[in-house]
Amino acid sequence: MTFVDPYVLWLLVAVPALGAWRWWRRRRAGGLRYSDTRPAQGAPVAWTVRGQWGPGALRMGALALGILALARPQTQETTKTKTAEGVDIMMVLDASSSMQAEDFRPTRFKAARRAADAFVEGRVSDRVGLVVFAAKAYTQVPLTLDYSFLRRMLEEVEIGAVEDGTAVGTALATAVNRLKDSEADSKVAILLTDGRNNRGQIDPQTAAEIAQALSVRVYAIGVGSADESPAQTEPVPGERRGTTGGVDAEMLRSVAASTGGQYFSATDRDALERIYAEIDAMEATPVDERIYTDRTEQYPWFLGGALGLVLLEVALSTTLFRRFP
């Protein structure tokens, strides 16, 4: 409970002072004079005599309640609402055999999967989806707000589900296709790979041009180094001639830059987690917080109580506690 005019409460200090003054005045007031009061001194004292202070106490209580009512007591219920314009995010995860390299602990793929899981866990109002790719790309989870379901499906992703290879362009085009009908103000694709585009019918730069046309910002994460990874020592069937293992940093940087995004290089698990945190900060959604307060005036209850005490005081003073003269 709060008071609109709390300074009025200082008047409560006068209530006990007024009560003490009335008691002192009453003690000094004279009554009927008798020539000899000794015969009456042994008479029993009635409860009405002992309770002569009652009407005065009721009057002081009524005064205190009146002061409280004058200060306008209120109760309030506060409701907070938080709204945010969410970002639509498609995560694009490389599941080719080279992601089994153990330069990340326990492997590149498991480290990438854990970092992606932590990124999803921190979402509030963003729709997030998942595209997985090797030689082909497929949508593991469409855009959703059901983060628990997305995290379960992310945990089920394994290497070897599709033919081996690295179809970066096809994977990015698949993610952009999932975002094309989005009405979100910000549309993002987070592409994570450790290899070079060697499969698929769509070139990464072509996919980047499509993303740019549809206002999809691409953040590219290159995992590992540009050198050939231990898990990819033999050429992949159907690999384009002239390509080698390792991250194609130049291609990923070009793809990200053409869409207004950014390229990141992750050489260990900690760096990978920091990159996701940095992307999270770059795509932070402003939260609109509104507070609604419903106030209810409570002074009628205090005024009613004060009136009740006054009426009771008058009734007792003129009946049971009536004094004569």
Residue pairs with C-beta under 8 A, 6 or more apart in sequence:
1 73
1 74
1 75
1 298
2 73
2 74
2 75
2 76
3 9
3 71
3 72
3 73
3 74
4 71
4 72
4 74
5 70
5 71
5 72
6 71
8 67
8 70
8 71
9 67
9 68
9 71
11 67
11 70
12 64
12 67
12 68
15 60
15 63
15 64
15 67
16 60
18 60
18 63
19 56
19 57
19 60
22 56
23 53
23 56
26 56
31 325
32 325
34 40
48 320
48 321
51 321
52 321
52 323
54 316
54 321
55 313
55 316
55 317
55 321
58 309
58 310
58 312
58 313
58 316
59 309
59 310
59 313
61 306
61 309
62 305
62 306
62 307
62 309
62 310
62 313
63 306
65 302
65 303
65 305
65 306
65 309
66 302
66 303
66 306
68 299
68 302
69 299
69 300
69 302
69 303
69 306
70 299
72 297
72 299
73 297
73 298
73 299
73 302
74 295
74 296
74 297
74 298
75 295
75 296
75 298
76 293
76 294
76 295
76 296
77 293
77 294
78 291
78 292
78 293
78 294
79 291
79 292
79 293
79 294
80 289
80 290
80 291
80 292
81 289
81 290
81 291
81 292
82 287
82 288
82 289
82 290
83 125
83 287
83 288
83 290
84 124
84 125
84 285
84 286
84 287
84 288
85 125
85 184
85 185
85 285
85 286
86 124
86 125
86 126
86 127
86 145
86 184
86 285
87 126
87 127
87 184
87 185
87 186
87 187
87 188
87 283
87 285
88 126
88 127
88 128
88 129
88 143
88 179
88 182
88 184
88 186
88 187
88 188
89 123
89 126
89 127
89 128
89 129
89 188
89 189
89 190
89 283
90 128
90 129
90 130
90 131
90 143
90 175
90 176
90 178
90 179
90 188
90 189
90 190
91 116
91 119
91 120
91 128
91 129
91 130
91 131
91 189
91 190
91 192
92 131
92 133
92 137
92 171
92 172
92 174
92 175
92 189
92 190
92 191
92 192
92 193
93 112
93 113
93 116
93 130
93 131
93 132
93 133
93 157
93 192
94 109
94 112
94 133
94 134
94 166
94 171
94 192
94 193
94 194
94 195
94 223
95 109
95 132
95 133
95 134
95 157
95 158
95 159
95 160
95 161
95 162
96 133
96 134
96 135
96 159
96 164
96 165
96 166
96 193
96 194
96 195
96 232
96 236
97 134
97 159
97 160
97 164
97 231
97 232
98 108
98 166
98 194
98 195
98 224
98 229
98 231
98 232
98 245
99 107
99 108
99 109
99 112
99 159
99 194
99 223
99 231
100 107
100 108
100 109
100 159
100 231
101 107
101 108
101 194
101 224
101 229
101 230
101 231
101 232
102 108
102 230
103 224
103 229
103 230
103 268
104 110
104 111
104 112
104 223
104 224
104 268
104 269
104 272
105 111
105 269
108 194
108 223
108 224
108 229
109 159
111 269
111 272
112 192
112 223
112 272
113 154
113 155
113 157
114 269
115 269
115 272
115 273
115 275
115 276
116 130
116 154
116 192
116 276
117 151
117 154
117 155
118 273
118 276
119 190
119 276
119 279
119 280
120 128
120 147
120 150
120 151
120 154
121 147
121 151
122 280
123 147
124 285
124 287
125 145
125 285
126 145
126 283
126 285
127 143
127 144
127 145
127 182
127 184
128 141
128 143
128 144
128 147
128 150
129 139
129 141
129 142
129 143
129 144
129 150
129 175
129 178
130 139
130 140
130 141
130 150
130 153
130 154
130 157
131 137
131 138
131 139
131 140
131 171
131 174
131 175
131 178
132 138
132 140
132 157
132 161
133 162
133 166
133 167
133 168
133 170
133 171
133 174
134 159
134 161
134 162
134 163
134 164
134 165
134 166
134 167
134 199
135 162
135 163
135 164
135 165
135 166
135 167
135 199
135 200
135 236
135 238
136 162
136 163
136 165
136 167
136 170
136 199
136 200
137 167
137 170
137 171
137 173
137 174
137 200
138 162
138 174
139 174
139 178
140 153
140 154
140 157
141 149
141 150
141 153
141 154
142 178
143 178
143 179
143 182
144 150
164 236
164 237
165 198
165 199
165 200
165 236
165 237
165 238
165 239
166 193
166 195
166 196
166 197
166 198
166 199
166 236
167 197
167 198
167 199
167 200
167 202
168 191
168 193
168 195
168 196
168 197
168 200
168 204
168 207
168 248
168 251
169 197
169 200
169 201
169 202
169 203
169 204
169 205
169 206
169 207
170 199
170 200
170 201
170 202
170 207
171 191
171 200
172 189
172 191
172 202
172 204
172 207
172 208
172 211
172 218
172 255
173 202
173 206
173 207
173 210
175 189
175 191
175 216
176 189
176 207
176 210
176 211
176 214
176 216
179 187
179 189
179 214
179 216
180 214
186 217
186 283
186 285
187 214
187 215
187 216
187 217
188 216
188 217
188 218
188 219
188 261
188 279
188 283
189 211
189 216
189 217
189 218
189 219
190 218
190 219
190 221
190 276
190 279
191 218
191 219
191 220
191 221
191 252
191 255
192 220
192 221
192 223
193 220
193 221
193 222
193 223
193 247
193 252
194 222
194 223
194 224
194 229
194 246
194 247
195 229
195 232
195 245
195 246
195 247
195 248
196 243
196 244
196 245
196 246
196 247
196 248
196 251
197 203
197 204
197 240
197 243
197 248
197 251
198 236
198 238
198 239
198 240
198 243
199 236
199 238
199 239
204 251
204 252
204 255
205 251
205 254
205 255
205 258
207 255
208 218
208 254
208 255
208 258
208 259
209 258
211 217
211 218
211 259
212 258
212 259
212 260
216 259
217 259
217 260
217 261
218 255
218 256
218 259
218 261
219 256
219 261
219 262
219 263
219 264
219 279
219 282
220 252
220 253
220 255
220 256
220 261
220 262
220 263
220 264
221 252
221 263
221 264
221 265
221 266
221 272
221 275
222 247
222 248
222 249
222 252
222 263
222 264
222 265
222 266
223 247
223 266
223 272
224 246
224 247
224 266
224 267
225 246
225 247
225 267
226 246
226 247
226 248
226 249
227 245
227 246
228 244
228 245
228 246
229 245
229 246
232 245
233 245
247 265
249 263
249 265
252 263
253 263
255 261
255 263
256 262
256 263
257 263
262 282
264 275
264 278
264 279
265 271
266 272
266 275
